[in-house]
Amino acid sequence: MEQHVTPSEDAPPPLMYRVERPVYDEAYLHTQLLHPRERSPKTIRQRLAQQLQ
């Protein structure tokens, strides 16, 4: 005579993982992180002009 054991009787309950993620502003991500070169001067002349202003 075979005994059939269901997984819930033999194994412990599955672990539930909860990951807390910070919520970011999409506009901030777009302007600050995704396109850093667009907001910073590209050439030395542009950097000097920005510093001298």
N, C-alpha and C positions, 0 to 999 in steps of 0.2 A: 504494500500500500504506500503510495507516494504522498508526500505532503507538499502542497503548493503554498509557498510563502509569497505574499505580495511585497513589493518593495517598501511600502510604508510600514509594514510590520517589522522587517528585519533591519533596514537601514535608518540612520538618523535623518531627521528632516533636512532638506537642502538649505544651505546657508544663503541668506539674503544679504547682498552687498549693497551699500548705499554710498554713492559717490557725490560729495558736495562740490559743485563747481560754481565759481563766481559768475555772475551775469555781466557781460560786457555790453557797452553801448556800441552799436554797429557803426555809428558815425565816427566815434573815437578810433575804432579799429581801422576804419577806412582811411582816415586822415593821418593818424599817428604811426600805425604799424605796417599797413600794407604798401604805402607809397612814400617811404621816407625820403627818397631822392627828389621827389617832386617839390617838397617844401624846403629842402636845403639847397643852397646855391651850388651849381655844378662846377664852375670854374674858379680858379684862384682869384681872378679879377672880380667875379661876382661876390666872393667871400670877403675880399678886401673892401669893396664898395659897401657891403652890408655892415661891416665893422666900423667903417669911418662915418657912417650916417648918424 
